[in-house]
Amino acid sequence: MNNAKRPHPYQPLDGGAARLPWLWLGTWSLGGEGFGRVDADEARNLIALAWREGIRHFDTAGFYAHGKSERLLATALKGHRKEVFLSTKGGLCWQGREVRHDARPETLRKACIESMQRLATDYIDLFQLHWPDPSVPLAESIDALRILQHEGMIRYWGVGNLDPEQVRTHLPEGARIPHQVHHNPLYRSDATLQAGRENERAYHCIVSPLEQGLLGQSKTSRGFEALGKRDIRRRNPCFHSAAVVDWLRVFQSLSPSLELPRAGLITLWLLASDGVDAVVPGPKSKAQLRELLAHLEWIGAQEKNESGGIECAALARRIEAFLPRQLWRHLNSTSF
Ligand SMILES: NC(=O)c1ccc[n+]([C@@H]2O[C@H](COP(=O)([O-])OP(=O)(O)OC[C@H]3O[C@@H](n4cnc5c(N)ncnc54)[C@H](OP(=O)(O)O)[C@@H]3O)[C@@H](O)[C@H]2O)c1
């Protein structure tokens, strides 16, 4: 597949040399904790494949696999620092098997320094508040990020998991602050996306696009029964919902007719949705990354006779027209 000349319809946050600035690689599962076994060589090969395919944005967090995901990126991308965009986060930590918030300014600064060490870099492209901390005023956490930016430790600051009110109160108009939003057909965040779009407050990076595997084609798509005892996805309510199981049964029966892997299909659905700027999936193998990339063939075919490329809204209309009516309705029918 050669994407070298392909124009992309979605606005890059910071394109650089990226051929696919709107497709970021998430590395939570690649750290090898909580998502079943991940072979370290396979993880490095997957990152190398992403690089060859033109992906230059890599998302991680100090919280992921106790820092192993960040270390993996440092190894796999060695020698490419200037060409890649590294996105990481602070504000969450582990206390035994429990997740704890800590987004006090001094903790965020410490987390940023530790991330730089693990990522083997002296600057971070994007440093985000992972989640708002209920015991710290959001403005204080955000001010801490602004100071890190002012000091040159980070190029951009961003946030994750804000509600619509927090978006309107804390993200300045016109600033297009990167915001990681959990959104997919099973877990909708339309109101948050709408709030971020109003007056261009946020640049939306969609995380967990496959609802941690339920919307893919691996055994995880069978649901809770397929998860190992220590799998962190056992905490995800979607894996316990009878309504989700019913919805998935219909989805799985409607999707094979498309000859597009489900991961590629969901990526197309997201690109056709209002407010999406970048998609951040977390494949665990090269085969899963290829499933995601399959939709690029379809986009390429749409752009074949369009010398200037296709703009976002036009591409969204074509995606809607391409998906069978019944499937489109089903993808938009969730209310869990
Ligand atoms: N800011 C935040 O709060 C936040 C929260 C969550 C995630 N994130 C970011 O978003 C990224 C993606 O989220 P995620 O890992 O939770 O969810 P995801 O991309 O929805 O799901 C990833 C899991 O789905 C399964 N899968 C099956 N087929 C796949 C395919 N073709 N492509 C990708 N995955 C496939 C894999 O598990 P099996 O092989 O075991 O089935 C994989 O580990 C993370 O790596 C992280 O960077 C951020």
Ligand as a Chemical Component Dictionary entry (heavy atoms), coordinates in Angstrom:
data_LIG
# 
_chem_comp.id                   LIG 
_chem_comp.type                 NON-POLYMER 
_chem_comp.pdbx_formal_charge   0 
_chem_comp.three_letter_code    LIG 
# 
loop_
_chem_comp_atom.comp_id 
_chem_comp_atom.atom_id 
_chem_comp_atom.alt_atom_id 
_chem_comp_atom.type_symbol 
_chem_comp_atom.charge 
_chem_comp_atom.model_Cartn_x 
_chem_comp_atom.model_Cartn_y 
_chem_comp_atom.model_Cartn_z 
_chem_comp_atom.pdbx_ordinal 
LIG N1  N1  N 0  -7.192  8.805  27.876 1  
LIG C1  C1  C 0  -7.759  7.719  28.318 2  
LIG O1  O1  O 0  -8.389  7.692  29.376 3  
LIG C2  C2  C 0  -7.648  6.455  27.496 4  
LIG C3  C3  C 0  -8.464  5.364  27.837 5  
LIG C4  C4  C 0  -8.368  4.212  27.077 6  
LIG C5  C5  C 0  -7.479  4.140  26.018 7  
LIG N2  N2  N 1  -6.684  5.197  25.713 8  
LIG C6  C6  C 0  -5.770  5.131  24.546 9  
LIG O2  O2  O 0  -6.477  4.556  23.444 10 
LIG C7  C7  C 0  -5.791  3.406  22.959 11 
LIG C8  C8  C 0  -6.778  2.378  22.456 12 
LIG O3  O3  O 0  -7.674  2.002  23.463 13 
LIG P1  P1  P 0  -7.909  0.489  23.950 14 
LIG O4  O4  O 0  -6.657  -0.289 23.794 15 
LIG O5  O5  O -1 -8.593  0.584  25.246 16 
LIG O6  O6  O 0  -9.039  -0.025 23.049 17 
LIG P2  P2  P 0  -9.385  -0.524 21.576 18 
LIG O7  O7  O 0  -8.475  -0.030 20.534 19 
LIG O8  O8  O 0  -10.818 -0.250 21.512 20 
LIG O9  O9  O 0  -9.191  -2.099 21.773 21 
LIG C9  C9  C 0  -7.942  -2.700 21.747 22 
LIG C10 C10 C 0  -8.091  -4.211 21.916 23 
LIG O10 O10 O 0  -9.057  -4.728 20.995 24 
LIG C11 C11 C 0  -8.654  -6.004 20.516 25 
LIG N3  N3  N 0  -8.647  -5.961 19.036 26 
LIG C12 C12 C 0  -9.190  -6.904 18.221 27 
LIG N4  N4  N 0  -9.013  -6.582 16.930 28 
LIG C13 C13 C 0  -8.371  -5.417 16.909 29 
LIG C14 C14 C 0  -7.910  -4.590 15.851 30 
LIG N5  N5  N 0  -8.056  -4.928 14.563 31 
LIG N6  N6  N 0  -7.298  -3.451 16.166 32 
LIG C15 C15 C 0  -7.132  -3.097 17.454 33 
LIG N7  N7  N 0  -7.528  -3.853 18.505 34 
LIG C16 C16 C 0  -8.137  -5.013 18.236 35 
LIG C17 C17 C 0  -7.251  -6.265 21.080 36 
LIG O11 O11 O 0  -7.381  -7.132 22.203 37 
LIG P3  P3  P 0  -7.469  -8.737 22.048 38 
LIG O12 O12 O 0  -6.475  -9.181 21.027 39 
LIG O13 O13 O 0  -7.157  -9.210 23.430 40 
LIG O14 O14 O 0  -8.866  -9.029 21.648 41 
LIG C18 C18 C 0  -6.795  -4.904 21.574 42 
LIG O15 O15 O 0  -5.965  -4.966 22.717 43 
LIG C19 C19 C 0  -4.948  2.936  24.167 44 
LIG O16 O16 O 0  -3.852  2.139  23.771 45 
LIG C20 C20 C 0  -4.540  4.256  24.758 46 
LIG O17 O17 O 0  -3.438  4.779  24.044 47 
LIG C21 C21 C 0  -6.775  6.352  26.424 48 
# 
loop_
_chem_comp_bond.comp_id 
_chem_comp_bond.atom_id_1 
_chem_comp_bond.atom_id_2 
_chem_comp_bond.value_order 
_chem_comp_bond.pdbx_ordinal 
LIG N1  C1  SING 1  
LIG C1  O1  DOUB 2  
LIG C1  C2  SING 3  
LIG C2  C3  SING 4  
LIG C2  C21 DOUB 5  
LIG C3  C4  DOUB 6  
LIG C4  C5  SING 7  
LIG C5  N2  DOUB 8  
LIG N2  C6  SING 9  
LIG N2  C21 SING 10 
LIG C6  O2  SING 11 
LIG C6  C20 SING 12 
LIG O2  C7  SING 13 
LIG C7  C8  SING 14 
LIG C7  C19 SING 15 
LIG C8  O3  SING 16 
LIG O3  P1  SING 17 
LIG P1  O4  DOUB 18 
LIG P1  O5  SING 19 
LIG P1  O6  SING 20 
LIG O6  P2  SING 21 
LIG P2  O7  DOUB 22 
LIG P2  O8  SING 23 
LIG P2  O9  SING 24 
LIG O9  C9  SING 25 
LIG C9  C10 SING 26 
LIG C10 O10 SING 27 
LIG C10 C18 SING 28 
LIG O10 C11 SING 29 
LIG C11 N3  SING 30 
LIG C11 C17 SING 31 
LIG N3  C12 SING 32 
LIG N3  C16 SING 33 
LIG C12 N4  DOUB 34 
LIG N4  C13 SING 35 
LIG C13 C14 SING 36 
LIG C13 C16 DOUB 37 
LIG C14 N5  SING 38 
LIG C14 N6  DOUB 39 
LIG N6  C15 SING 40 
LIG C15 N7  DOUB 41 
LIG N7  C16 SING 42 
LIG C17 O11 SING 43 
LIG C17 C18 SING 44 
LIG O11 P3  SING 45 
LIG P3  O12 DOUB 46 
LIG P3  O13 SING 47 
LIG P3  O14 SING 48 
LIG C18 O15 SING 49 
LIG C19 O16 SING 50 
LIG C19 C20 SING 51 
LIG C20 O17 SING 52 
# 
